[in-house]
Amino acid sequence: MLAVTEAAAEAITALAEQSGVRDQGGVRFSMHTEQDSSTALALSVAAAPVDGDQVVTADAGANVFLEEQAADFLSDKVLDVQPDAEGQLNFAVLERT
C-alpha cells in the first residue's frame, strides 16, 4: 500500500483546503494514456473517492484516493514532497526502501 510522508500529508491537506474540500476530500491518482500510447500517472484534487477507488488516509488525516491501476502501480511506493530548482514544492513518488 502507498505510504504517505508527513510532508506530503501536510501538502495534501493544504491543497484540499485551497480547493474547499478539506473535510472529506484529498488528492486522487489515476492512470491516463498519453498521445504516444504511453501510460502516465495523473494527480487531481477530489472532493471524494470515485467508486472502486482505494482510500489511503495518512496519519495526519490527509486522504489519497487511488484508481485501481494507480493503486497497483503505487502499492510499493512512498508519496513525498520535494522542492524543485526554483524552490517550489512538488509531489514525488519514491521507491520504498
MODELLER restraints for C-alpha pairs under 7 A, 6 or more apart:
rsr = mdl.restraints
at = mdl.atoms
rsr.add(forms.Gaussian(group=physical.xy_distance, feature=features.Distance(at['CA:1:A'], at['CA:75:A']), mean=4.25, stdev=0.5))
rsr.add(forms.Gaussian(group=physical.xy_distance, feature=features.Distance(at['CA:1:A'], at['CA:76:A']), mean=6.04, stdev=0.5))
rsr.add(forms.Gaussian(group=physical.xy_distance, feature=features.Distance(at['CA:2:A'], at['CA:74:A']), mean=5.63, stdev=0.5))
rsr.add(forms.Gaussian(group=physical.xy_distance, feature=features.Distance(at['CA:2:A'], at['CA:75:A']), mean=4.96, stdev=0.5))
rsr.add(forms.Gaussian(group=physical.xy_distance, feature=features.Distance(at['CA:2:A'], at['CA:76:A']), mean=6.05, stdev=0.5))
rsr.add(forms.Gaussian(group=physical.xy_distance, feature=features.Distance(at['CA:2:A'], at['CA:77:A']), mean=5.36, stdev=0.5))
rsr.add(forms.Gaussian(group=physical.xy_distance, feature=features.Distance(at['CA:2:A'], at['CA:78:A']), mean=5.74, stdev=0.5))
rsr.add(forms.Gaussian(group=physical.xy_distance, feature=features.Distance(at['CA:3:A'], at['CA:77:A']), mean=6.47, stdev=0.5))
rsr.add(forms.Gaussian(group=physical.xy_distance, feature=features.Distance(at['CA:3:A'], at['CA:78:A']), mean=4.64, stdev=0.5))
rsr.add(forms.Gaussian(group=physical.xy_distance, feature=features.Distance(at['CA:3:A'], at['CA:79:A']), mean=6.14, stdev=0.5))
rsr.add(forms.Gaussian(group=physical.xy_distance, feature=features.Distance(at['CA:4:A'], at['CA:58:A']), mean=5.93, stdev=0.5))
rsr.add(forms.Gaussian(group=physical.xy_distance, feature=features.Distance(at['CA:4:A'], at['CA:78:A']), mean=5.76, stdev=0.5))
rsr.add(forms.Gaussian(group=physical.xy_distance, feature=features.Distance(at['CA:4:A'], at['CA:79:A']), mean=4.83, stdev=0.5))
rsr.add(forms.Gaussian(group=physical.xy_distance, feature=features.Distance(at['CA:4:A'], at['CA:80:A']), mean=6.45, stdev=0.5))
rsr.add(forms.Gaussian(group=physical.xy_distance, feature=features.Distance(at['CA:5:A'], at['CA:79:A']), mean=6.23, stdev=0.5))
rsr.add(forms.Gaussian(group=physical.xy_distance, feature=features.Distance(at['CA:5:A'], at['CA:80:A']), mean=5.43, stdev=0.5))
rsr.add(forms.Gaussian(group=physical.xy_distance, feature=features.Distance(at['CA:6:A'], at['CA:60:A']), mean=6.98, stdev=0.5))
rsr.add(forms.Gaussian(group=physical.xy_distance, feature=features.Distance(at['CA:7:A'], at['CA:80:A']), mean=6.45, stdev=0.5))
rsr.add(forms.Gaussian(group=physical.xy_distance, feature=features.Distance(at['CA:7:A'], at['CA:81:A']), mean=6.26, stdev=0.5))
rsr.add(forms.Gaussian(group=physical.xy_distance, feature=features.Distance(at['CA:8:A'], at['CA:79:A']), mean=6.41, stdev=0.5))
rsr.add(forms.Gaussian(group=physical.xy_distance, feature=features.Distance(at['CA:8:A'], at['CA:80:A']), mean=4.78, stdev=0.5))
rsr.add(forms.Gaussian(group=physical.xy_distance, feature=features.Distance(at['CA:8:A'], at['CA:81:A']), mean=5.31, stdev=0.5))
rsr.add(forms.Gaussian(group=physical.xy_distance, feature=features.Distance(at['CA:9:A'], at['CA:58:A']), mean=6.25, stdev=0.5))
rsr.add(forms.Gaussian(group=physical.xy_distance, feature=features.Distance(at['CA:9:A'], at['CA:60:A']), mean=6.22, stdev=0.5))
rsr.add(forms.Gaussian(group=physical.xy_distance, feature=features.Distance(at['CA:9:A'], at['CA:62:A']), mean=5.26, stdev=0.5))
rsr.add(forms.Gaussian(group=physical.xy_distance, feature=features.Distance(at['CA:12:A'], at['CA:26:A']), mean=6.18, stdev=0.5))
rsr.add(forms.Gaussian(group=physical.xy_distance, feature=features.Distance(at['CA:12:A'], at['CA:27:A']), mean=6.52, stdev=0.5))
rsr.add(forms.Gaussian(group=physical.xy_distance, feature=features.Distance(at['CA:12:A'], at['CA:62:A']), mean=6.05, stdev=0.5))
rsr.add(forms.Gaussian(group=physical.xy_distance, feature=features.Distance(at['CA:13:A'], at['CA:22:A']), mean=6.63, stdev=0.5))
rsr.add(forms.Gaussian(group=physical.xy_distance, feature=features.Distance(at['CA:13:A'], at['CA:26:A']), mean=6.99, stdev=0.5))
rsr.add(forms.Gaussian(group=physical.xy_distance, feature=features.Distance(at['CA:13:A'], at['CA:62:A']), mean=5.58, stdev=0.5))
rsr.add(forms.Gaussian(group=physical.xy_distance, feature=features.Distance(at['CA:16:A'], at['CA:22:A']), mean=4.60, stdev=0.5))
rsr.add(forms.Gaussian(group=physical.xy_distance, feature=features.Distance(at['CA:16:A'], at['CA:25:A']), mean=6.07, stdev=0.5))
rsr.add(forms.Gaussian(group=physical.xy_distance, feature=features.Distance(at['CA:16:A'], at['CA:26:A']), mean=5.46, stdev=0.5))
rsr.add(forms.Gaussian(group=physical.xy_distance, feature=features.Distance(at['CA:16:A'], at['CA:45:A']), mean=6.79, stdev=0.5))
rsr.add(forms.Gaussian(group=physical.xy_distance, feature=features.Distance(at['CA:21:A'], at['CA:47:A']), mean=5.19, stdev=0.5))
rsr.add(forms.Gaussian(group=physical.xy_distance, feature=features.Distance(at['CA:24:A'], at['CA:47:A']), mean=6.30, stdev=0.5))
rsr.add(forms.Gaussian(group=physical.xy_distance, feature=features.Distance(at['CA:24:A'], at['CA:48:A']), mean=6.06, stdev=0.5))
rsr.add(forms.Gaussian(group=physical.xy_distance, feature=features.Distance(at['CA:25:A'], at['CA:46:A']), mean=5.54, stdev=0.5))
rsr.add(forms.Gaussian(group=physical.xy_distance, feature=features.Distance(at['CA:25:A'], at['CA:47:A']), mean=4.02, stdev=0.5))
rsr.add(forms.Gaussian(group=physical.xy_distance, feature=features.Distance(at['CA:25:A'], at['CA:48:A']), mean=5.03, stdev=0.5))
rsr.add(forms.Gaussian(group=physical.xy_distance, feature=features.Distance(at['CA:25:A'], at['CA:63:A']), mean=6.54, stdev=0.5))
rsr.add(forms.Gaussian(group=physical.xy_distance, feature=features.Distance(at['CA:26:A'], at['CA:45:A']), mean=5.84, stdev=0.5))
rsr.add(forms.Gaussian(group=physical.xy_distance, feature=features.Distance(at['CA:26:A'], at['CA:46:A']), mean=5.55, stdev=0.5))
rsr.add(forms.Gaussian(group=physical.xy_distance, feature=features.Distance(at['CA:26:A'], at['CA:47:A']), mean=6.51, stdev=0.5))
rsr.add(forms.Gaussian(group=physical.xy_distance, feature=features.Distance(at['CA:26:A'], at['CA:62:A']), mean=6.36, stdev=0.5))
rsr.add(forms.Gaussian(group=physical.xy_distance, feature=features.Distance(at['CA:26:A'], at['CA:63:A']), mean=4.64, stdev=0.5))
rsr.add(forms.Gaussian(group=physical.xy_distance, feature=features.Distance(at['CA:26:A'], at['CA:64:A']), mean=5.64, stdev=0.5))
rsr.add(forms.Gaussian(group=physical.xy_distance, feature=features.Distance(at['CA:27:A'], at['CA:43:A']), mean=6.72, stdev=0.5))
rsr.add(forms.Gaussian(group=physical.xy_distance, feature=features.Distance(at['CA:27:A'], at['CA:44:A']), mean=5.59, stdev=0.5))
rsr.add(forms.Gaussian(group=physical.xy_distance, feature=features.Distance(at['CA:27:A'], at['CA:45:A']), mean=4.37, stdev=0.5))
rsr.add(forms.Gaussian(group=physical.xy_distance, feature=features.Distance(at['CA:27:A'], at['CA:46:A']), mean=5.53, stdev=0.5))
rsr.add(forms.Gaussian(group=physical.xy_distance, feature=features.Distance(at['CA:27:A'], at['CA:63:A']), mean=6.58, stdev=0.5))
rsr.add(forms.Gaussian(group=physical.xy_distance, feature=features.Distance(at['CA:27:A'], at['CA:64:A']), mean=5.08, stdev=0.5))
rsr.add(forms.Gaussian(group=physical.xy_distance, feature=features.Distance(at['CA:27:A'], at['CA:65:A']), mean=6.12, stdev=0.5))
rsr.add(forms.Gaussian(group=physical.xy_distance, feature=features.Distance(at['CA:28:A'], at['CA:43:A']), mean=5.65, stdev=0.5))
rsr.add(forms.Gaussian(group=physical.xy_distance, feature=features.Distance(at['CA:28:A'], at['CA:44:A']), mean=5.29, stdev=0.5))
rsr.add(forms.Gaussian(group=physical.xy_distance, feature=features.Distance(at['CA:28:A'], at['CA:45:A']), mean=6.04, stdev=0.5))
rsr.add(forms.Gaussian(group=physical.xy_distance, feature=features.Distance(at['CA:28:A'], at['CA:46:A']), mean=6.04, stdev=0.5))
rsr.add(forms.Gaussian(group=physical.xy_distance, feature=features.Distance(at['CA:28:A'], at['CA:64:A']), mean=5.76, stdev=0.5))
rsr.add(forms.Gaussian(group=physical.xy_distance, feature=features.Distance(at['CA:28:A'], at['CA:65:A']), mean=4.43, stdev=0.5))
rsr.add(forms.Gaussian(group=physical.xy_distance, feature=features.Distance(at['CA:28:A'], at['CA:66:A']), mean=5.74, stdev=0.5))
rsr.add(forms.Gaussian(group=physical.xy_distance, feature=features.Distance(at['CA:29:A'], at['CA:41:A']), mean=6.70, stdev=0.5))
rsr.add(forms.Gaussian(group=physical.xy_distance, feature=features.Distance(at['CA:29:A'], at['CA:42:A']), mean=5.55, stdev=0.5))
rsr.add(forms.Gaussian(group=physical.xy_distance, feature=features.Distance(at['CA:29:A'], at['CA:43:A']), mean=4.74, stdev=0.5))
rsr.add(forms.Gaussian(group=physical.xy_distance, feature=features.Distance(at['CA:29:A'], at['CA:44:A']), mean=6.70, stdev=0.5))
rsr.add(forms.Gaussian(group=physical.xy_distance, feature=features.Distance(at['CA:29:A'], at['CA:65:A']), mean=6.29, stdev=0.5))
rsr.add(forms.Gaussian(group=physical.xy_distance, feature=features.Distance(at['CA:29:A'], at['CA:66:A']), mean=5.06, stdev=0.5))
rsr.add(forms.Gaussian(group=physical.xy_distance, feature=features.Distance(at['CA:29:A'], at['CA:67:A']), mean=6.18, stdev=0.5))
rsr.add(forms.Gaussian(group=physical.xy_distance, feature=features.Distance(at['CA:29:A'], at['CA:70:A']), mean=6.09, stdev=0.5))
rsr.add(forms.Gaussian(group=physical.xy_distance, feature=features.Distance(at['CA:30:A'], at['CA:41:A']), mean=5.87, stdev=0.5))
rsr.add(forms.Gaussian(group=physical.xy_distance, feature=features.Distance(at['CA:30:A'], at['CA:42:A']), mean=5.26, stdev=0.5))
rsr.add(forms.Gaussian(group=physical.xy_distance, feature=features.Distance(at['CA:30:A'], at['CA:43:A']), mean=6.70, stdev=0.5))
rsr.add(forms.Gaussian(group=physical.xy_distance, feature=features.Distance(at['CA:30:A'], at['CA:66:A']), mean=6.38, stdev=0.5))
rsr.add(forms.Gaussian(group=physical.xy_distance, feature=features.Distance(at['CA:30:A'], at['CA:67:A']), mean=5.02, stdev=0.5))
rsr.add(forms.Gaussian(group=physical.xy_distance, feature=features.Distance(at['CA:30:A'], at['CA:70:A']), mean=5.16, stdev=0.5))
rsr.add(forms.Gaussian(group=physical.xy_distance, feature=features.Distance(at['CA:31:A'], at['CA:39:A']), mean=6.44, stdev=0.5))
rsr.add(forms.Gaussian(group=physical.xy_distance, feature=features.Distance(at['CA:31:A'], at['CA:40:A']), mean=5.61, stdev=0.5))
rsr.add(forms.Gaussian(group=physical.xy_distance, feature=features.Distance(at['CA:31:A'], at['CA:41:A']), mean=4.71, stdev=0.5))
rsr.add(forms.Gaussian(group=physical.xy_distance, feature=features.Distance(at['CA:31:A'], at['CA:42:A']), mean=5.90, stdev=0.5))
rsr.add(forms.Gaussian(group=physical.xy_distance, feature=features.Distance(at['CA:31:A'], at['CA:69:A']), mean=6.34, stdev=0.5))
rsr.add(forms.Gaussian(group=physical.xy_distance, feature=features.Distance(at['CA:31:A'], at['CA:70:A']), mean=5.66, stdev=0.5))
rsr.add(forms.Gaussian(group=physical.xy_distance, feature=features.Distance(at['CA:32:A'], at['CA:39:A']), mean=5.57, stdev=0.5))
rsr.add(forms.Gaussian(group=physical.xy_distance, feature=features.Distance(at['CA:32:A'], at['CA:40:A']), mean=5.31, stdev=0.5))
rsr.add(forms.Gaussian(group=physical.xy_distance, feature=features.Distance(at['CA:32:A'], at['CA:41:A']), mean=6.35, stdev=0.5))
rsr.add(forms.Gaussian(group=physical.xy_distance, feature=features.Distance(at['CA:32:A'], at['CA:42:A']), mean=6.61, stdev=0.5))
rsr.add(forms.Gaussian(group=physical.xy_distance, feature=features.Distance(at['CA:33:A'], at['CA:39:A']), mean=4.50, stdev=0.5))
rsr.add(forms.Gaussian(group=physical.xy_distance, feature=features.Distance(at['CA:33:A'], at['CA:40:A']), mean=6.26, stdev=0.5))
rsr.add(forms.Gaussian(group=physical.xy_distance, feature=features.Distance(at['CA:34:A'], at['CA:40:A']), mean=6.74, stdev=0.5))
rsr.add(forms.Gaussian(group=physical.xy_distance, feature=features.Distance(at['CA:49:A'], at['CA:65:A']), mean=5.57, stdev=0.5))
rsr.add(forms.Gaussian(group=physical.xy_distance, feature=features.Distance(at['CA:52:A'], at['CA:67:A']), mean=6.96, stdev=0.5))
rsr.add(forms.Gaussian(group=physical.xy_distance, feature=features.Distance(at['CA:52:A'], at['CA:68:A']), mean=6.94, stdev=0.5))
rsr.add(forms.Gaussian(group=physical.xy_distance, feature=features.Distance(at['CA:53:A'], at['CA:65:A']), mean=5.89, stdev=0.5))
rsr.add(forms.Gaussian(group=physical.xy_distance, feature=features.Distance(at['CA:53:A'], at['CA:66:A']), mean=5.12, stdev=0.5))
rsr.add(forms.Gaussian(group=physical.xy_distance, feature=features.Distance(at['CA:53:A'], at['CA:67:A']), mean=4.77, stdev=0.5))
rsr.add(forms.Gaussian(group=physical.xy_distance, feature=features.Distance(at['CA:53:A'], at['CA:68:A']), mean=6.17, stdev=0.5))
rsr.add(forms.Gaussian(group=physical.xy_distance, feature=features.Distance(at['CA:54:A'], at['CA:65:A']), mean=5.78, stdev=0.5))
rsr.add(forms.Gaussian(group=physical.xy_distance, feature=features.Distance(at['CA:54:A'], at['CA:66:A']), mean=4.97, stdev=0.5))
rsr.add(forms.Gaussian(group=physical.xy_distance, feature=features.Distance(at['CA:54:A'], at['CA:67:A']), mean=6.58, stdev=0.5))
rsr.add(forms.Gaussian(group=physical.xy_distance, feature=features.Distance(at['CA:54:A'], at['CA:71:A']), mean=6.82, stdev=0.5))
rsr.add(forms.Gaussian(group=physical.xy_distance, feature=features.Distance(at['CA:55:A'], at['CA:63:A']), mean=6.82, stdev=0.5))
rsr.add(forms.Gaussian(group=physical.xy_distance, feature=features.Distance(at['CA:55:A'], at['CA:64:A']), mean=5.81, stdev=0.5))
rsr.add(forms.Gaussian(group=physical.xy_distance, feature=features.Distance(at['CA:55:A'], at['CA:65:A']), mean=4.73, stdev=0.5))
rsr.add(forms.Gaussian(group=physical.xy_distance, feature=features.Distance(at['CA:55:A'], at['CA:66:A']), mean=6.30, stdev=0.5))
rsr.add(forms.Gaussian(group=physical.xy_distance, feature=features.Distance(at['CA:56:A'], at['CA:63:A']), mean=5.87, stdev=0.5))
rsr.add(forms.Gaussian(group=physical.xy_distance, feature=features.Distance(at['CA:56:A'], at['CA:64:A']), mean=5.06, stdev=0.5))
rsr.add(forms.Gaussian(group=physical.xy_distance, feature=features.Distance(at['CA:56:A'], at['CA:65:A']), mean=6.41, stdev=0.5))
rsr.add(forms.Gaussian(group=physical.xy_distance, feature=features.Distance(at['CA:57:A'], at['CA:63:A']), mean=4.61, stdev=0.5))
rsr.add(forms.Gaussian(group=physical.xy_distance, feature=features.Distance(at['CA:57:A'], at['CA:64:A']), mean=6.26, stdev=0.5))
rsr.add(forms.Gaussian(group=physical.xy_distance, feature=features.Distance(at['CA:76:A'], at['CA:95:A']), mean=6.93, stdev=0.5))
rsr.add(forms.Gaussian(group=physical.xy_distance, feature=features.Distance(at['CA:76:A'], at['CA:96:A']), mean=6.11, stdev=0.5))
rsr.add(forms.Gaussian(group=physical.xy_distance, feature=features.Distance(at['CA:77:A'], at['CA:93:A']), mean=6.41, stdev=0.5))
rsr.add(forms.Gaussian(group=physical.xy_distance, feature=features.Distance(at['CA:77:A'], at['CA:94:A']), mean=5.60, stdev=0.5))
rsr.add(forms.Gaussian(group=physical.xy_distance, feature=features.Distance(at['CA:77:A'], at['CA:95:A']), mean=4.91, stdev=0.5))
rsr.add(forms.Gaussian(group=physical.xy_distance, feature=features.Distance(at['CA:77:A'], at['CA:96:A']), mean=5.13, stdev=0.5))
rsr.add(forms.Gaussian(group=physical.xy_distance, feature=features.Distance(at['CA:78:A'], at['CA:93:A']), mean=5.71, stdev=0.5))
rsr.add(forms.Gaussian(group=physical.xy_distance, feature=features.Distance(at['CA:78:A'], at['CA:94:A']), mean=5.08, stdev=0.5))
rsr.add(forms.Gaussian(group=physical.xy_distance, feature=features.Distance(at['CA:78:A'], at['CA:95:A']), mean=6.23, stdev=0.5))
rsr.add(forms.Gaussian(group=physical.xy_distance, feature=features.Distance(at['CA:78:A'], at['CA:96:A']), mean=5.79, stdev=0.5))
rsr.add(forms.Gaussian(group=physical.xy_distance, feature=features.Distance(at['CA:79:A'], at['CA:91:A']), mean=6.89, stdev=0.5))
rsr.add(forms.Gaussian(group=physical.xy_distance, feature=features.Distance(at['CA:79:A'], at['CA:92:A']), mean=5.88, stdev=0.5))
rsr.add(forms.Gaussian(group=physical.xy_distance, feature=features.Distance(at['CA:79:A'], at['CA:93:A']), mean=4.86, stdev=0.5))
rsr.add(forms.Gaussian(group=physical.xy_distance, feature=features.Distance(at['CA:79:A'], at['CA:94:A']), mean=6.42, stdev=0.5))
rsr.add(forms.Gaussian(group=physical.xy_distance, feature=features.Distance(at['CA:80:A'], at['CA:91:A']), mean=5.72, stdev=0.5))
rsr.add(forms.Gaussian(group=physical.xy_distance, feature=features.Distance(at['CA:80:A'], at['CA:92:A']), mean=5.15, stdev=0.5))
rsr.add(forms.Gaussian(group=physical.xy_distance, feature=features.Distance(at['CA:80:A'], at['CA:93:A']), mean=6.39, stdev=0.5))
rsr.add(forms.Gaussian(group=physical.xy_distance, feature=features.Distance(at['CA:81:A'], at['CA:89:A']), mean=6.05, stdev=0.5))
rsr.add(forms.Gaussian(group=physical.xy_distance, feature=features.Distance(at['CA:81:A'], at['CA:90:A']), mean=5.29, stdev=0.5))
rsr.add(forms.Gaussian(group=physical.xy_distance, feature=features.Distance(at['CA:81:A'], at['CA:91:A']), mean=4.34, stdev=0.5))
rsr.add(forms.Gaussian(group=physical.xy_distance, feature=features.Distance(at['CA:81:A'], at['CA:92:A']), mean=5.41, stdev=0.5))
rsr.add(forms.Gaussian(group=physical.xy_distance, feature=features.Distance(at['CA:82:A'], at['CA:89:A']), mean=5.35, stdev=0.5))
rsr.add(forms.Gaussian(group=physical.xy_distance, feature=features.Distance(at['CA:82:A'], at['CA:90:A']), mean=5.46, stdev=0.5))
rsr.add(forms.Gaussian(group=physical.xy_distance, feature=features.Distance(at['CA:82:A'], at['CA:91:A']), mean=6.42, stdev=0.5))
rsr.add(forms.Gaussian(group=physical.xy_distance, feature=features.Distance(at['CA:82:A'], at['CA:92:A']), mean=6.42, stdev=0.5))
rsr.add(forms.Gaussian(group=physical.xy_distance, feature=features.Distance(at['CA:83:A'], at['CA:89:A']), mean=4.27, stdev=0.5))
rsr.add(forms.Gaussian(group=physical.xy_distance, feature=features.Distance(at['CA:83:A'], at['CA:90:A']), mean=6.06, stdev=0.5))
rsr.add(forms.Gaussian(group=physical.xy_distance, feature=features.Distance(at['CA:84:A'], at['CA:90:A']), mean=6.89, stdev=0.5))
